[in-house]
Amino acid sequence: MELTFTEECIVKLIAAAACGALLGLERKHHNQVIGMRTLILITVSSALLSILSAYMATASVFAPPERGDPTRISAGVISGIGFLGGGAIMKQGLNIKGLTSAAIIWTAASFGLAVGAGLYVQVGVALAIVLAVLVGLEKINTKFFPMTRSKSLHLCFENEELDMNKISEAIEKHGMKIADVNTSRVISIKRIILHYSVQAPRGDDYSELISELNKIGNLSEFSITD
């Protein structure tokens, strides 16, 4: 049964909303600010603009077919969506967050435009690939690249001398990779202050590391921040 123009538009908008919902569920699963409502709005509005663009290019009430340009509105969406994506990127301490969410905003807009153009199979394949990448690569990154966070490790010892090699070995033994270290001394009170830049795995239990460092020297302060 052949659908009317209105029925076809409804199907396109529902399909676009489904794409946005699936992308939003993935983002919410990772506790990201970008969620289902945002991505559904992007996909549905992009699909509607794609439908509008094609309609305005062919409808005689707006312009003869030979003068119409169905890519005009789509080009504006592609250019403008970058501003919304840029708002999802933020700097948190030593780390940059939101790059994947910004990319998903761009992806959601492209899905909406493609659905609006009636490319259902292509969108279905692309959606499957995107979800597989988001879910599958997250597990691969966690397993093979656990040290994903840049952190600043601050140590303060009430000692005149320390074995720096033992301290470095203790830090790396507990899953951290040292990128840089800065040392300062307060000579009058025999205090040594160490600032390490490290790549650290996920997690916040450093009790074993603190205990081991305390055996190396008289540890008086310990802090690790993003």
C-alpha positions in Angstrom: 0.0 0.0 0.0 1.4 3.3 -1.1 1.6 5.9 1.7 0.3 9.5 1.3 2.8 12.3 1.7 1.5 13.0 5.2 1.7 9.4 6.3 5.2 9.1 5.0 6.3 12.1 6.9 4.8 10.6 10.1 6.7 7.4 9.6 9.9 9.4 9.0 9.5 11.4 12.2 8.8 8.3 14.3 11.8 6.6 12.8 14.0 9.6 13.6 12.6 9.7 17.2 13.6 6.1 17.6 17.1 6.8 16.5 17.4 9.7 19.0 16.0 7.6 21.8 18.5 4.7 21.2 21.4 7.2 21.2 20.0 8.9 24.3 19.8 5.6 26.2 23.5 4.9 25.4 24.5 8.4 26.7 22.4 8.1 29.9 23.9 4.7 30.5 27.3 6.6 30.8 25.8 9.3 33.0 26.3 12.0 30.4 24.5 15.3 30.4 23.3 14.8 26.8 20.3 12.5 27.1 17.2 11.1 25.3 15.2 14.3 25.2 18.0 16.3 23.6 18.8 13.7 21.0 15.2 13.0 20.1 14.7 16.7 19.6 17.7 16.9 17.3 16.8 13.8 15.2 13.1 14.8 14.9 13.8 18.4 14.1 16.5 17.5 11.6 14.1 15.0 9.9 11.4 17.7 9.7 13.9 20.2 8.2 15.0 17.6 5.7 11.3 16.9 4.7 10.7 20.7 4.5 13.8 21.2 2.4 12.7 18.6 -0.1 9.1 19.9 -0.1 10.1 23.5 -0.7 12.3 22.5 -3.5 9.5 20.7 -5.4 6.3 22.5 -4.4 5.2 24.9 -7.1 3.9 27.3 -4.4 7.5 28.0 -3.4 9.6 27.6 -6.6 9.6 25.7 -9.9 11.4 22.3 -9.6 14.3 23.6 -11.8 15.0 26.3 -9.3 14.7 24.3 -6.1 17.6 23.2 -4.1 16.8 20.4 -1.6 20.2 20.6 0.0 19.8 24.2 1.1 18.2 23.7 4.6 20.3 20.5 5.2 23.5 22.5 4.7 22.3 25.0 7.3 21.6 22.2 9.8 25.0 20.7 9.2 26.7 24.0 9.8 24.6 25.0 12.8 24.7 21.7 14.7 28.4 22.4 15.4 27.5 25.1 17.9 25.2 22.8 19.9 28.0 20.1 19.8 30.5 22.6 21.0 28.4 23.3 24.1 28.7 19.6 25.2 32.5 19.8 25.3 33.9 20.9 28.7 37.3 20.9 30.5 37.2 19.1 33.8 40.5 19.5 35.7 43.2 17.9 33.5 40.6 16.1 31.3 38.4 17.0 28.4 34.8 15.6 28.6 32.0 15.6 26.1 33.8 14.9 22.9 31.8 11.7 22.3 28.5 13.4 23.2 29.4 16.2 20.8 30.0 13.6 18.1 26.7 12.0 18.9 24.9 15.3 18.5 26.4 15.5 15.0 25.4 11.9 14.3 21.8 12.5 15.6 21.4 15.4 13.2 22.7 13.3 10.3 20.3 10.5 11.2 17.4 12.9 11.2 18.3 14.4 7.8 18.8 10.9 6.3 15.5 9.7 7.7 13.8 12.8 6.3 15.2 11.9 2.9 13.8 8.4 3.2 17.0 6.5 3.6 15.7 4.0 6.1 18.0 1.1 5.4 21.1 3.2 5.3 20.1 4.9 8.6 19.4 1.4 10.2 22.9 0.1 9.2 24.6 3.3 10.4 22.7 3.2 13.7 23.7 -0.4 14.2 27.4 0.5 13.5 27.3 3.5 15.8 25.7 1.6 18.8 28.2 -1.3 18.3 31.1 1.2 18.3 29.8 3.0 21.4 29.1 -0.1 23.4 31.9 -2.4 22.1 34.8 0.1 22.1 33.9 1.2 25.6 34.5 -2.4 26.8 37.7 -2.6 24.8 39.0 0.7 26.2 38.2 -0.4 29.7 40.0 -3.8 29.3 43.1 -2.7 27.3 43.4 1.0 28.1 42.4 1.3 31.7 44.5 4.4 32.4 42.2 6.9 30.8 42.2 9.7 33.4 44.9 12.3 33.8 45.3 13.1 37.5 47.5 15.2 39.7 49.0 13.3 42.7 50.2 15.4 45.6 52.3 13.8 48.3 53.9 15.4 51.4 56.6 13.6 53.5 58.0 14.8 56.8 61.5 13.5 55.9 64.8 14.9 55.2 65.7 12.3 52.5 63.5 9.9 50.5 64.1 7.0 48.1 62.4 8.5 45.0 62.7 5.3 43.1 60.7 3.4 45.7 58.0 6.0 45.6 57.8 5.8 41.8 57.7 2.0 42.0 54.9 2.1 44.5 52.8 4.5 42.4 53.2 2.4 39.2 52.6 -0.8 41.1 49.1 0.5 41.9 48.2 1.0 38.3 49.3 4.5 37.6 51.7 5.7 34.9 53.9 8.7 35.8 54.1 11.4 33.2 56.0 14.0 35.2 57.1 14.9 38.7 57.9 18.2 40.5 59.7 18.3 43.8 59.9 21.0 46.4 61.5 21.1 49.9 60.8 23.1 53.0 64.2 22.8 54.5 63.5 24.4 57.9 60.9 21.7 58.8 62.5 18.9 56.7 59.4 18.5 54.5 59.5 17.1 50.9 56.5 17.9 48.7 56.0 15.9 45.5 53.6 16.7 42.6 53.1 13.9 40.1 51.2 14.0 36.8 49.8 10.5 36.3 47.5 8.5 34.1 45.2 6.6 36.4 42.6 3.9 36.0 39.1 4.3 37.1 38.4 3.9 40.8 39.0 5.9 44.0 40.3 3.4 46.6 43.9 4.4 47.3 44.2 3.0 50.8 46.8 0.4 49.8 48.9 2.9 48.0 48.8 5.3 51.0 49.8 2.5 53.3 52.7 1.5 51.1 53.9 5.1 50.8 53.7 5.6 54.5 56.2 2.7 54.9 58.6 4.4 52.6 58.5 7.7 54.5 56.5 9.7 57.0 53.6 10.6 54.7 51.6 13.5 56.1 49.5 14.5 53.1 48.0 12.6 50.2 45.6 14.0 47.5 44.8 13.0 44.0 42.6 15.2 41.8 41.5 15.5 38.2 
